[in-house]
Structure formats: C-alpha cells, structure tokens
Amino acid sequence: MDKYLIVGLGNPGAEYAQTRHNTGYMVLDAFAKASNIVFDDKRYGYVAEMSLKGRKLFLLKPTTYMNLSGNAVRYWLNKENIDESRLLVIVDDLALPVGTLRLKANGSAGSHNGLGHIQQLIGQQYARLRVGIGSDFARGAQIDFVLGEFTPEEKTLIDEAIATAQDIIRSFVLAGVNITMNQFNKRRIAATKETGKTGDSGISGESGGSGISTKKP
C-alpha cells in the first residue's frame, strides 16, 4: 500500500490553538474530523492514520514547536519508509492574502522557520501548500500578529480555504502534485492593478514572498 505523510505545521498547546501560525494544524484538524479519525500523541507529534482508496495516509501535527518541525517530519518519513515525493507540508504564509492557497511541488523555505528547519534536514524536494494569513500589522509587530487569532472577517476566509485545502490533500494523494497544481492553482485571485488588492479568496499561482520569521516558536 502506498504511504503518504501529510504535515500541518503549528505549535502545540491551547495558547496557540487558534492563532494564525497554527493554520497548518487547523487544516489537518478539519481533514481528520471529516474523515472521522482522531490524533494520538506519539513521538514528535500528534498522528492520525487513515486509508484513502488504497493509499495509507499519516497525518502529522509536529509537537516540536515550529522552529524544530524538521525533526518530526524526518522521523516519520524514516519510520514509515515514505518517499519525499509523497510528503505534503501545509503552512501559513504572510506573503499571501488571507485565505489564499498556493501549492508548489518544491522550492526554498524562504523566511519561514518551520519550512527552514525541514529544509535543513531533508532538502527542498517536497510539496508544500501555503495558506495565506495576510500581513496587516504595523512595523515591528510581526510576532504578535502571527501568534494572534484571526478576526471574524478573516476567519470566514480561512474556513473557506480550509475546506478547499482538504480537496487539495485528497487530489495530491490520488492524482499527484502536478495534476493538483494544474487543477487548483489556475483558480487565481483577481487582482486590481490600481490597488493591488484581491477581488476574492481562492487559489493563487503567484506569490511574492515566502513566509514567516519569528524568534518565538
């Protein structure tokens, strides 16, 4: 049976549960709930297992804290003998508007500490799904922003993105990353040249940035 590792990045603990930096956790929580499975507290993370049309999925929420996410990813890849081509990491992204999704087959970690540590340990050749959390914060307030909770308006967009992200996970497993990118990344956000603002939430094939850098978890 083919095995896949689906990772949602975040920080453990109630104080982080609904924060922007835990968007990866939120996606996996919703996916597990829809699949009627629960997470168990195992080495380096909360883990849930399920089958999807003959494929075995391991859902992982690392408990290493964001900056050491690579420890959990590397451990579970090795433990279950999963090839990196069957790894999908879901992560929050400051560079994308709230609720925007961007799937890539590989690439650099940018300034995101979680992706950065994963890259240190296993390289860049794995798929990642970035979920936009926006960047509506004052100069010097980035840490408080990413460790803060979504506003009610933002939460509506994030909930829609989480629903779509579940479809992306299923497509990644069943159809592969290239077909999934072609299917979902073409749903670009309509941007107005005058303001640079987006017209709606959705999937974006373009992004000018790469993520989050904080000194906190």
C-alpha positions in Angstrom: 0.0 0.0 0.0 1.4 3.4 -1.0 2.1 5.6 2.0 1.8 9.4 2.3 2.8 11.9 5.0 0.6 15.0 5.3 2.0 17.5 7.8 0.3 20.6 9.2 2.8 22.9 10.9 2.0 24.7 14.1 2.7 24.9 17.8 1.2 22.6 20.5 -0.7 24.0 23.4 -4.0 25.7 24.0 -2.5 29.2 23.8 -1.6 28.6 20.2 -4.6 26.6 19.1 -6.4 29.3 17.1 -3.5 31.5 16.1 -2.5 32.4 12.6 0.7 30.4 12.9 -1.3 27.3 13.6 -3.2 27.3 10.3 -1.5 24.0 9.3 -2.9 22.4 12.4 -6.3 23.8 11.6 -6.3 22.2 8.1 -5.4 18.8 9.5 -7.9 19.0 12.3 -10.7 19.7 9.8 -9.4 16.9 7.5 -9.3 14.4 10.4 -12.8 15.4 11.6 -14.2 15.0 8.1 -12.6 11.5 7.9 -13.9 10.5 11.4 -10.4 9.9 12.8 -8.6 11.2 15.8 -5.0 12.1 16.6 -2.8 10.2 19.1 0.1 11.7 20.9 3.1 10.0 19.5 6.8 10.7 19.1 7.5 14.2 17.9 3.8 14.8 17.1 0.1 14.2 17.1 -0.5 11.5 14.5 -3.7 10.1 12.8 -3.8 7.3 10.3 -6.4 6.6 7.6 -6.9 4.9 4.2 -8.0 6.7 1.0 -8.8 4.5 -2.0 -6.0 2.1 -1.3 -3.5 4.6 -0.1 -2.3 4.9 3.6 -2.2 8.4 5.0 -0.3 9.6 8.1 -1.5 13.0 9.3 1.2 14.7 11.4 1.0 17.8 13.6 4.5 18.2 15.0 4.8 18.9 18.7 8.4 20.0 18.4 7.3 23.7 18.1 7.6 25.4 14.8 11.3 26.0 14.7 12.2 22.3 15.0 9.5 20.9 12.7 12.1 19.0 10.7 12.7 16.6 13.5 9.1 15.3 13.3 9.0 15.3 9.5 12.3 13.4 9.1 11.4 10.9 11.9 8.0 9.9 10.4 9.3 9.7 6.9 12.0 7.3 8.0 9.8 5.4 10.4 7.2 4.6 7.8 9.6 4.5 4.9 7.8 7.2 3.0 9.4 8.8 0.0 9.7 12.6 0.0 7.6 12.7 -3.2 4.7 11.6 -1.1 5.1 14.3 1.5 2.9 17.4 1.7 3.5 20.1 4.2 0.8 22.7 5.0 1.9 26.0 6.3 0.8 29.6 7.0 2.2 32.4 4.7 2.4 36.1 5.4 3.1 36.9 1.8 -0.3 35.7 0.6 -3.7 37.4 1.2 -5.9 35.9 3.9 -7.5 32.7 2.7 -5.4 32.4 -0.5 -3.8 28.9 -1.2 -0.7 28.2 -3.2 0.6 24.7 -3.9 4.2 24.1 -5.0 6.0 20.8 -5.8 9.2 22.0 -4.2 11.2 25.1 -3.5 13.1 27.1 -0.9 11.8 27.7 2.6 12.0 31.5 2.3 11.9 33.1 5.7 9.5 30.5 7.3 11.2 29.0 10.3 9.3 25.7 10.1 10.0 25.1 6.5 13.6 26.3 7.1 14.2 23.5 9.6 12.6 20.9 7.4 14.8 22.0 4.5 17.9 21.7 6.7 17.1 18.1 7.4 15.6 16.7 4.2 16.2 19.3 1.5 13.7 21.1 -0.8 12.2 18.3 -2.9 8.8 18.0 -1.2 5.4 19.6 -1.9 4.1 22.4 0.3 0.7 24.0 0.5 0.9 27.6 1.7 -2.2 29.2 3.3 -2.3 33.0 3.3 -2.7 34.8 6.6 -2.1 38.3 5.3 0.3 40.9 6.6 -1.9 43.5 8.2 0.4 44.5 11.0 2.5 47.5 12.0 6.2 47.6 11.7 7.8 45.5 14.4 4.6 43.7 15.2 5.0 40.6 13.1 5.4 38.2 16.0 2.3 39.4 17.8 0.4 39.2 14.5 1.3 35.6 13.7 0.7 34.5 17.2 -2.6 36.3 17.3 -6.0 35.0 16.3 -7.9 35.7 13.1 -10.5 38.4 13.1 -14.1 37.3 12.5 -13.8 38.5 8.9 -10.5 36.7 8.4 -11.9 33.5 10.0 -14.6 33.4 7.3 -12.0 33.4 4.6 -9.8 30.9 6.4 -12.7 28.5 6.9 -13.3 28.6 3.1 -9.6 28.0 2.5 -9.5 25.1 4.9 -12.4 23.4 3.1 -10.6 23.8 -0.3 -7.3 22.6 1.3 -9.0 19.3 2.2 -9.8 18.8 -1.5 -6.2 19.6 -2.4 -4.9 16.9 0.1 -7.2 14.3 -1.5 -6.1 15.3 -5.0 -2.4 15.3 -4.0 -2.8 11.7 -2.8 -5.0 10.4 -5.6 -3.8 12.3 -8.6 -0.3 13.7 -7.7 1.1 17.1 -7.2 1.4 18.2 -10.9 -2.3 17.4 -11.7 -3.3 19.0 -8.4 -1.4 22.2 -9.2 -2.9 22.4 -12.6 -6.4 21.9 -11.2 -6.2 24.3 -8.3 -3.5 26.8 -8.9 -5.3 28.1 -12.0 -8.0 29.5 -9.8 -6.1 32.7 -9.3 -7.3 35.7 -7.4 -8.4 38.6 -9.5 -6.1 41.5 -8.6 -6.8 45.1 -9.5 -3.7 46.8 -10.9 -4.7 50.2 -9.4 -4.8 49.0 -5.8 -3.1 45.7 -5.8 -5.9 44.3 -3.8 -7.5 41.0 -4.4 -11.0 40.6 -5.5 -11.8 37.3 -3.8 -10.3 34.5 -1.9 -9.0 31.4 -3.6 -6.1 29.6 -5.1 -3.1 31.6 -6.3 -0.4 30.6 -8.7 1.6 33.7 -7.9 3.2 34.9 -4.6 5.8 37.5 -3.9 7.0 36.2 -0.6 7.7 33.1 1.3 6.5 33.0 4.9 7.2 33.8 8.5 10.3 34.5 10.5 9.9 34.8 14.3 12.1 34.2 17.2 9.3 32.7 19.2 8.0 29.1 18.4 
